[in-house]
Amino acid sequence: MRYIEVEPSGPLQGTVSIPGSKNSSLALLAAACLADDIVRLEGIPNIDDVKVIARIGQEIGLSLERKASGELWIDPRYIHSATIDPGKAGSYRASYYFVGALLAKFGRVRLGFPGGDDFSKRPIDQHIKAFQALGAKTVFAEDYYEVEAKELIGGDIYFDTITSGATINAMLAAVRAKGRTHLYHAAVDPEVVDTAAFLNSLGARIYGAGTDRIRIEGVPYLNGGFHTVIPDRLIAGAFLMAAGITGGTVTVNDVIPEHMGSCLAKLEECGLGLDVHENSITAYGGAPIRASRIRTSMYPGFATDLQQPMTALLTRAQGKSIITERVYPNRFNHVPQLRRMGADIEVRQESAFIRGGRPLTGGWVHATDVRAGTCLVLAGLASEGKTFITGVEHLERGYDDAIGSFASLGASLKLAEADQDPLQAAY
């Protein structure tokens, strides 16, 4: 059994370069299937979710090759199947993008239900609604679903709720549909804009991405091309929070500060000093952390993916903080682990009530998803004694060498192995 061993490290100091966005990368890799020639993507992180896509590609004829420069070359010209192994599809959330990307070319796509983080069920009803609006039919089986359309015809799609994943999937399906498609109540996330920019560079005609109304004029084919993925605003936010929880000074490079407005506002509210430049942000810890109230929402609101590391930061604040989770109300699996470390947190319905200022103590804890793992690393850096984090595979799904990045800032942590599962013994 693998685990991460974290020791209290004192104030973190230094600079870290932020990799390409995981969430955007997963959409771009599926979107590349729509092209009719080789696509080159720069900045795609070397994470486990990308490796799963490469294994899926081997089975359906999609070629992915990472060059020495770091570029990922994707060749979709020899895709021969639109049947995705349910086990592989179920190992990560964004597998559903293959439906939108392959439906126009093959007329039928079979796919396992999305998996990945286990903090909440991932509904796909808005995805199905979008496909149906374009003329597709869906059949559900026990461990897979099948979407079929003899021909995709543009139409009007009204989302019942704001959803980044369904907005992107609808764009993918509509790009090669016949006629015009309108998306209403669309998500405005940077990842939506990034996917649209990539597709437009290949010859798609997508207008209005970044607003709540998107228009897509269908095209018969797409060229190959080159695109650089946007930086990961969620990883950047976590490193800035690390400066706060350790009282250090951390600079994140290769970022787009405009993508992080709500996060930066809350960090300043909590007492961090920030120095924001065109493509870098420096966070200054050291001042007392102040209690805060946070409510997650879709972009441009405070991201649900940042509430777990933010919870760790707020355990250092004197007074009571409240985090209300409006995107995934059950996303509090990290709280029992923080309690094991001495945190005073109570969850009632969709809110966590944090009484900060109590010292944290290291011990055995378990990460149940990517961001929960980040939360526990931050808590371990500010704890008394060593912290041992199992569930390493979740961090590896979303971070390319998280241990090396934290270590470059002076953190004391390492990957280790044990013959038995000490966490089970601890319980």
PEBELGI-V775995 format. One record per residue. RES is the residue in one letter. SS is DSSP state (@ for helix, = for strand, . for the rest). D_CENTER is the distance of its C-alpha to the mean C-alpha in Angstrom with 1 decimal. Layout:
res->RES ss->SS d_center->D_CENTER
res->RES ss->SS d_center->D_CENTER
//
This chain:
res->M ss->. d_center->25.2
res->R ss->= d_center->22.9
res->Y ss->= d_center->21.9
res->I ss->= d_center->21.0
res->E ss->= d_center->24.0
res->V ss->= d_center->23.5
res->E ss->= d_center->26.5
res->P ss->. d_center->27.1
res->S ss->. d_center->27.0
res->G ss->. d_center->28.4
res->P ss->. d_center->27.0
res->L ss->. d_center->24.3
res->Q ss->= d_center->25.5
res->G ss->= d_center->24.5
res->T ss->= d_center->22.1
res->V ss->= d_center->18.8
res->S ss->= d_center->17.4
res->I ss->. d_center->13.7
res->P ss->. d_center->12.3
res->G ss->= d_center->10.8
res->S ss->. d_center->7.3
res->K ss->@ d_center->5.3
res->N ss->@ d_center->4.2
res->S ss->@ d_center->7.9
res->S ss->@ d_center->9.3
res->L ss->@ d_center->9.0
res->A ss->@ d_center->10.7
res->L ss->@ d_center->13.1
res->L ss->@ d_center->14.2
res->A ss->@ d_center->15.1
res->A ss->@ d_center->16.7
res->A ss->@ d_center->18.8
res->C ss->@ d_center->20.7
res->L ss->@ d_center->22.3
res->A ss->. d_center->24.1
res->D ss->. d_center->27.6
res->D ss->. d_center->27.6
res->I ss->. d_center->25.6
res->V ss->= d_center->22.4
res->R ss->= d_center->21.4
res->L ss->= d_center->17.9
res->E ss->= d_center->17.7
res->G ss->. d_center->14.9
res->I ss->. d_center->12.9
res->P ss->. d_center->11.8
res->N ss->. d_center->13.9
res->I ss->. d_center->11.5
res->D ss->@ d_center->12.6
res->D ss->@ d_center->10.4
res->V ss->@ d_center->12.2
res->K ss->@ d_center->15.4
res->V ss->@ d_center->15.3
res->I ss->@ d_center->15.2
res->A ss->@ d_center->18.2
res->R ss->@ d_center->20.0
res->I ss->@ d_center->19.6
res->G ss->@ d_center->20.9
res->Q ss->@ d_center->23.9
res->E ss->@ d_center->24.9
res->I ss->@ d_center->24.8
res->G ss->. d_center->26.2
res->L ss->. d_center->23.1
res->S ss->= d_center->23.5
res->L ss->= d_center->20.9
res->E ss->= d_center->22.5
res->R ss->= d_center->21.2
res->K ss->. d_center->24.0
res->A ss->. d_center->25.4
res->S ss->. d_center->24.2
res->G ss->. d_center->20.5
res->E ss->. d_center->20.4
res->L ss->= d_center->19.2
res->W ss->= d_center->21.9
res->I ss->= d_center->21.3
res->D ss->= d_center->24.5
res->P ss->. d_center->24.3
res->R ss->. d_center->28.1
res->Y ss->. d_center->28.9
res->I ss->. d_center->26.6
res->H ss->. d_center->29.0
res->S ss->. d_center->27.2
res->A ss->. d_center->24.7
res->T ss->= d_center->24.7
res->I ss->. d_center->21.6
res->D ss->. d_center->22.3
res->P ss->@ d_center->21.1
res->G ss->@ d_center->20.4
res->K ss->@ d_center->18.0
res->A ss->@ d_center->16.3
res->G ss->. d_center->16.1
res->S ss->. d_center->14.3
res->Y ss->. d_center->10.8
res->R ss->@ d_center->9.4
res->A ss->@ d_center->9.4
res->S ss->@ d_center->13.0
res->Y ss->@ d_center->14.4
res->Y ss->@ d_center->14.1
res->F ss->@ d_center->17.1
res->V ss->@ d_center->19.2
res->G ss->@ d_center->19.0
res->A ss->@ d_center->19.4
res->L ss->@ d_center->22.4
res->L ss->@ d_center->24.2
res->A ss->@ d_center->26.4
res->K ss->@ d_center->27.4
res->F ss->@ d_center->28.3
res->G ss->. d_center->29.0
res->R ss->= d_center->27.6
res->V ss->= d_center->24.3
res->R ss->= d_center->24.0
res->L ss->= d_center->20.7
res->G ss->= d_center->19.8
res->F ss->. d_center->17.8
res->P ss->. d_center->14.0
res->G ss->. d_center->13.1
res->G ss->. d_center->10.5
res->D ss->. d_center->10.0
res->D ss->. d_center->13.5
res->F ss->. d_center->13.4
res->S ss->. d_center->14.2
res->K ss->. d_center->15.3
res->R ss->. d_center->13.3
res->P ss->. d_center->16.1
res->I ss->. d_center->16.8
res->D ss->@ d_center->19.9
res->Q ss->@ d_center->18.9
res->H ss->@ d_center->18.0
res->I ss->@ d_center->21.5
res->K ss->@ d_center->23.1
res->A ss->@ d_center->22.1
res->F ss->@ d_center->23.4
res->Q ss->@ d_center->26.5
res->A ss->@ d_center->27.2
res->L ss->. d_center->27.3
res->G ss->. d_center->29.8
res->A ss->. d_center->28.0
res->K ss->= d_center->28.8
res->T ss->= d_center->26.7
res->V ss->= d_center->28.1
res->F ss->= d_center->26.4
res->A ss->. d_center->27.5
res->E ss->. d_center->26.8
res->D ss->. d_center->24.0
res->Y ss->= d_center->23.2
res->Y ss->= d_center->23.6
res->E ss->= d_center->25.3
res->V ss->= d_center->25.2
res->E ss->= d_center->28.3
res->A ss->. d_center->29.8
res->K ss->. d_center->32.9
res->E ss->. d_center->31.9
res->L ss->. d_center->29.1
res->I ss->= d_center->30.7
res->G ss->. d_center->29.1
res->G ss->. d_center->29.1
res->D ss->= d_center->27.9
res->I ss->= d_center->24.7
res->Y ss->= d_center->24.4
res->F ss->. d_center->21.2
res->D ss->. d_center->22.1
res->T ss->. d_center->19.0
res->I ss->. d_center->16.4
res->T ss->. d_center->13.5
res->S ss->@ d_center->11.1
res->G ss->@ d_center->10.8
res->A ss->@ d_center->14.6
res->T ss->@ d_center->15.4
res->I ss->@ d_center->13.9
res->N ss->@ d_center->15.6
res->A ss->@ d_center->18.8
res->M ss->@ d_center->18.9
res->L ss->@ d_center->18.7
res->A ss->@ d_center->21.5
res->A ss->@ d_center->23.6
res->V ss->@ d_center->23.7
res->R ss->. d_center->26.4
res->A ss->. d_center->27.9
res->K ss->= d_center->31.4
res->G ss->. d_center->31.9
res->R ss->= d_center->29.9
res->T ss->= d_center->26.9
res->H ss->= d_center->25.9
res->L ss->= d_center->22.7
res->Y ss->= d_center->23.4
res->H ss->. d_center->21.3
res->A ss->. d_center->18.4
res->A ss->. d_center->15.0
res->V ss->. d_center->15.3
res->D ss->. d_center->11.8
res->P ss->@ d_center->11.9
res->E ss->@ d_center->9.8
res->V ss->@ d_center->12.7
res->V ss->@ d_center->15.2
res->D ss->@ d_center->14.0
res->T ss->@ d_center->14.3
res->A ss->@ d_center->17.6
res->A ss->@ d_center->18.9
res->F ss->@ d_center->18.3
res->L ss->@ d_center->20.2
res->N ss->@ d_center->22.8
res->S ss->@ d_center->23.5
res->L ss->. d_center->24.4
res->G ss->. d_center->26.7
res->A ss->. d_center->24.9
res->R ss->= d_center->26.1
res->I ss->= d_center->23.4
res->Y ss->= d_center->24.4
res->G ss->. d_center->23.0
res->A ss->. d_center->19.2
res->G ss->. d_center->18.1
res->T ss->. d_center->20.6
res->D ss->. d_center->20.9
res->R ss->= d_center->23.3
res->I ss->= d_center->22.5
res->R ss->= d_center->25.3
res->I ss->= d_center->25.1
res->E ss->= d_center->28.4
res->G ss->. d_center->28.3
res->V ss->. d_center->29.4
res->P ss->. d_center->31.0
res->Y ss->. d_center->29.3
res->L ss->. d_center->26.8
res->N ss->. d_center->27.6
res->G ss->. d_center->25.8
res->G ss->= d_center->24.5
res->F ss->= d_center->22.3
res->H ss->= d_center->19.1
res->T ss->= d_center->17.1
res->V ss->. d_center->13.3
res->I ss->. d_center->12.4
res->P ss->= d_center->11.5
res->D ss->. d_center->8.3
res->R ss->@ d_center->9.4
res->L ss->@ d_center->7.4
res->I ss->@ d_center->9.0
res->A ss->@ d_center->12.1
res->G ss->@ d_center->12.4
res->A ss->@ d_center->12.4
res->F ss->@ d_center->15.1
res->L ss->@ d_center->17.1
res->M ss->@ d_center->17.1
res->A ss->@ d_center->18.5
res->A ss->@ d_center->21.3
res->G ss->@ d_center->22.1
res->I ss->@ d_center->22.2
res->T ss->@ d_center->24.4
res->G ss->. d_center->26.4
res->G ss->. d_center->25.7
res->T ss->= d_center->25.0
res->V ss->= d_center->21.8
res->T ss->= d_center->21.2
res->V ss->= d_center->17.9
res->N ss->= d_center->18.9
res->D ss->. d_center->17.5
res->V ss->. d_center->15.6
res->I ss->. d_center->16.1
res->P ss->@ d_center->17.4
res->E ss->@ d_center->17.7
res->H ss->@ d_center->13.9
res->M ss->@ d_center->14.2
res->G ss->@ d_center->17.3
res->S ss->@ d_center->16.7
res->C ss->@ d_center->15.3
res->L ss->@ d_center->18.3
res->A ss->@ d_center->20.7
res->K ss->@ d_center->19.9
res->L ss->@ d_center->20.1
res->E ss->@ d_center->23.5
res->E ss->@ d_center->24.5
res->C ss->. d_center->24.0
res->G ss->. d_center->26.3
res->L ss->. d_center->24.3
res->G ss->= d_center->26.0
res->L ss->= d_center->23.9
res->D ss->= d_center->25.2
res->V ss->= d_center->23.2
res->H ss->. d_center->24.1
res->E ss->. d_center->23.2
res->N ss->. d_center->20.4
res->S ss->= d_center->20.4
res->I ss->= d_center->20.3
res->T ss->= d_center->22.4
res->A ss->= d_center->22.1
res->Y ss->= d_center->25.4
res->G ss->. d_center->25.6
res->G ss->. d_center->29.0
res->A ss->. d_center->29.9
res->P ss->. d_center->29.7
res->I ss->. d_center->26.4
res->R ss->= d_center->27.2
res->A ss->. d_center->26.2
res->S ss->. d_center->24.1
res->R ss->= d_center->23.0
res->I ss->= d_center->19.5
res->R ss->= d_center->18.4
res->T ss->= d_center->14.9
res->S ss->. d_center->14.7
res->M ss->. d_center->13.0
res->Y ss->. d_center->12.9
res->P ss->. d_center->15.1
res->G ss->. d_center->15.4
res->F ss->= d_center->13.9
res->A ss->. d_center->10.2
res->T ss->@ d_center->9.9
res->D ss->@ d_center->7.1
res->L ss->@ d_center->10.0
res->Q ss->@ d_center->12.7
res->Q ss->@ d_center->12.9
res->P ss->@ d_center->13.6
res->M ss->@ d_center->15.7
res->T ss->@ d_center->17.7
res->A ss->@ d_center->18.7
res->L ss->@ d_center->19.8
res->L ss->@ d_center->21.8
res->T ss->. d_center->23.7
res->R ss->. d_center->25.5
res->A ss->. d_center->26.7
res->Q ss->= d_center->30.2
res->G ss->= d_center->30.5
res->K ss->= d_center->28.4
res->S ss->= d_center->24.8
res->I ss->= d_center->23.2
res->I ss->= d_center->19.6
res->T ss->= d_center->19.4
res->E ss->. d_center->16.4
res->R ss->. d_center->16.9
res->V ss->. d_center->13.7
res->Y ss->. d_center->13.7
res->P ss->. d_center->17.1
res->N ss->. d_center->17.1
res->R ss->. d_center->14.1
res->F ss->. d_center->16.6
res->N ss->@ d_center->16.9
res->H ss->@ d_center->16.7
res->V ss->@ d_center->19.9
res->P ss->@ d_center->22.4
res->Q ss->@ d_center->21.4
res->L ss->@ d_center->21.9
res->R ss->@ d_center->25.2
res->R ss->@ d_center->26.2
res->M ss->. d_center->26.0
res->G ss->. d_center->28.2
res->A ss->. d_center->26.0
res->D ss->= d_center->27.6
res->I ss->= d_center->25.1
res->E ss->= d_center->26.0
res->V ss->= d_center->23.8
res->R ss->= d_center->25.6
res->Q ss->. d_center->24.1
res->E ss->. d_center->20.9
res->S ss->= d_center->21.7
res->A ss->= d_center->21.7
res->F ss->= d_center->24.9
res->I ss->= d_center->24.8
res->R ss->= d_center->28.2
res->G ss->= d_center->27.4
res->G ss->. d_center->29.7
res->R ss->. d_center->30.4
res->P ss->. d_center->30.1
res->L ss->. d_center->27.5
res->T ss->= d_center->28.8
res->G ss->. d_center->27.1
res->G ss->. d_center->27.2
res->W ss->= d_center->25.4
res->V ss->= d_center->22.1
res->H ss->= d_center->19.4
res->A ss->. d_center->15.5
res->T ss->. d_center->14.4
res->D ss->. d_center->10.6
res->V ss->@ d_center->8.3
res->R ss->@ d_center->8.7
res->A ss->@ d_center->12.2
res->G ss->@ d_center->13.0
res->T ss->@ d_center->12.4
res->C ss->@ d_center->14.5
res->L ss->@ d_center->17.2
res->V ss->@ d_center->17.4
res->L ss->@ d_center->18.1
res->A ss->@ d_center->20.6
res->G ss->@ d_center->22.2
res->L ss->@ d_center->22.9
res->A ss->. d_center->24.8
res->S ss->. d_center->26.6
res->E ss->= d_center->30.1
res->G ss->. d_center->30.4
res->K ss->. d_center->28.0
res->T ss->= d_center->24.8
res->F ss->= d_center->23.8
res->I ss->= d_center->20.3
res->T ss->= d_center->20.1
res->G ss->. d_center->17.1
res->V ss->@ d_center->16.3
res->E ss->@ d_center->14.8
res->H ss->@ d_center->11.6
res->L ss->@ d_center->11.2
res->E ss->@ d_center->12.2
res->R ss->@ d_center->9.5
res->G ss->@ d_center->7.0
res->Y ss->. d_center->9.8
res->D ss->. d_center->12.8
res->D ss->. d_center->15.7
res->A ss->@ d_center->14.5
res->I ss->@ d_center->18.1
res->G ss->@ d_center->19.6
res->S ss->@ d_center->17.7
res->F ss->@ d_center->18.8
res->A ss->@ d_center->22.2
res->S ss->. d_center->22.7
res->L ss->. d_center->22.8
res->G ss->. d_center->25.4
res->A ss->. d_center->23.5
res->S ss->= d_center->25.4
res->L ss->= d_center->23.2
res->K ss->= d_center->23.5
res->L ss->= d_center->22.6
res->A ss->= d_center->25.5
res->E ss->= d_center->26.8
res->A ss->. d_center->29.1
res->D ss->. d_center->31.4
res->Q ss->. d_center->30.8
res->D ss->. d_center->28.0
res->P ss->@ d_center->29.1
res->L ss->@ d_center->26.6
res->Q ss->@ d_center->28.7
res->A ss->@ d_center->31.8
res->A ss->@ d_center->30.5
res->Y ss->. d_center->30.1
//
